[in-house]
C-alpha cells in the first residue's frame, strides 16, 4: 500500500487522561510514529510522506485547567474548555514535533468553511500550502465558535471529509481499540474483522457506540461511518489503535482495512451531503423531483410547492418529494422570506413582475447533491 499523502485521526482517549489534561507521553509516542514516517523532507526536498493530523482533545485538555471533573454537557462550557484546551493541545504538538525539526500549523474548521464554495477552496489551498512547505497541519473542529447547528459532531467524520478535501491516499483512524470486532471486544469469542470490502461485510455485526475513556464524543459507530464515507469517495481506510500507528503508516497489516467502494471525486459535494445541516426545507412537485434526481438541471421556482424553516441565501436546505422524503440537499440562493412569492412561477414571469434579479434558479445544480434516487 504505497500511500504518500495520509490523513491520521486521533481521538481524545488516546491523548488525555480520563480526568482531563494532556498526557505528554501519549502525545510524544504518537508524534514519534508520525515524524518517523514523514522521513527527512522537512521542507528541504520531498518528504517520504505527507501527513495531515486531525486531532481531538481540545475540550478534554481544557477540563482540568478549568476545574471540571468531566466533559460538560452544555455547549457554552464545552466551548470554554475548548478555548483553553486548544492552545494547550497545539503547544504540546508544536513542542513534540520540534524534536524532529518539524513545524505544525493549526487549522480550525466549521461546516460553513467546507460546504460553501469559496470557503472550501480556501481550506484546500491552506492545507495544500502547509504540506508543500513541510509543515504538519493539525486540524480540529472550531469548537469555540461552532453552534449545535453547524457542528461536524465528531472528528471521525471530519477526518473522512478532510481526506477527501486534500485528496489523500489513505485515512488512518486511531482509537483505543485495535480494530473493528464482530462484537464487544471484551467478550470472549469475539474476533477482529481484518478487512471490509463493502456494507455486506458488516451485516449482523454489533458495533458499540461509546469509547472507554469517556472524554470523547465518538465511538466505533462514528469510526465505521467515517470509514464508509471515505471508502465511498475512493479512499482506503485503516482502523487501528494509537499504539499501532507506526505499523499502519508503514503499510503493515494491522487493525481493520476498509477497501475503497466508490470513485474518487474532485468536487465538494461530499461535504454538502455529510457535513452540512439543513436550515430549512423545500417541498418539490413530482416533475421537479424527477428533474433533480434523474436529470442534470437546477431547481427552479416553478417546481417548488412549499417552503419551511428560517434560512438565508447560501444556507443548505433539504429538498423533499411530495411524501416528505429528503431526496437531495443544496445551497439556496434566496432567503426563506422571499420564496413564498416565487412558488410555482416561471423565472420569465418573475423577471417580468419583480425584476431581472429574480430570473435565476433557487438551487444551482453545482450546489446540489442527490441523497436518494
Secondary structure, 3 states (H helix, E strand, C coil): CCCCEEEEEECHHHCECCCCCECHHHHHHHHHHHHHHHCCCCCCCCCCCEEEEEECCHHHHHHHHCCCCCCCCCHHHHHHHHHHHHHHHHHHHHHHHHCCCCCEEEEEECCHHHHCHHHHHHHHHHHHHHHHCCCEEEEEECCCCCCHHHCCCCHHHHHHHHHHHCCCCEEEEEECCCCCECCCCCCCCCCECCEECCHHHHCCCCCCCCCCCCCCCCCHHHHHHHHHHHHHCCCEEEEEEHHHHHHHHHCCCCCEEECCCCCCCCCCHHHHHHCCCCCEEEEECHHHHHHHHCCCCCECHHHEEEEEECCCCCCEEEEECCCCCEEEEEEECCCHHHHHHHCCCCHHHHHHHHCHHHCCCCEEEEEEEECCC
